[in-house]
Amino acid sequence: MYGARLGSCIIENFFMYIGLR
């Protein structure tokens, strides 16, 4: 998931952080 979209990895990680809450 992370690698091909290094720019979006931060955004996806942010959304995943919200999803875990």
Buried (B, 14 or more C-beta within 10 A) or exposed (E): EEEEEEEEEEEEEEEEEEEEE
